[in-house]
Amino acid sequence: MIDALLTNIAQKGVELTRDEQAFVASVYQPKKLRKRQFILQQGDVAKYETFIVKGLTRTYLVDEDGREHIIAFGAEDWWTGDMASFFNSAPTSYFVDCLEETDVLQISQANLERLFVTVPKMNIYFRILYSNSIVAYNIRVALSLCKPAVERYQEFISRYPKIQQRLPNHQIASYLGITPQSLSRLRKLAVLPK
């Protein structure tokens, strides 16, 4: 499983020596998760940063009426979790669960600090990840507040081109902030690609 992470690191322009790769492999824990298994539940403190090797996850909130609001999906080669909870040791507001059988690599905060000291190049890798995460979050908030459903759907297709077919319509609708019926109506009008 570590090869997927090492490839991801290299794709971000961070070149590791064999010794550095071996150290990276030593601080990550592989884990196999079942469909519907939680990685994180509301009220938990995130103990790990989680890299998805294979599978599909969703991050969501549940409102006081019991409705789910999907914030993000995570698929192969993505990271999932709650950075604020992880770095601040604070309870999370989110649920993160597996929509498919999912293989992940996890790193604890203590091991992440060891990684930064032992392999300083990994500071660059995580800076790139966190910068990309902030940009994606800002785009998501702006779209949710200001753009019509059609544009939100187009952004969804752009952001998640490989997973649309792996998701039920009600989860796509939740992510877009519309009802499944609205999504169906838009598709029937041929306003949106199917």
Secondary structure, 3 states (H helix, E strand, C coil): CHHHHHHHHHHCCCCCCHHHHHHHHHHCEEEEECCCCEEECCCCECCEEEEEEECEEEEEEECCCCCEEEEEEEECCCEECCHHHHHHCCECCCEEEECCCEEEEEEEHHHHHHHHHHCCHHHHHHHHHHHHHHHHHHHHHHHHHHCCHHHHHHHHHHHCCCCHHHCCHHHHHHHHCCCHHHHHHHHHCCCCCC
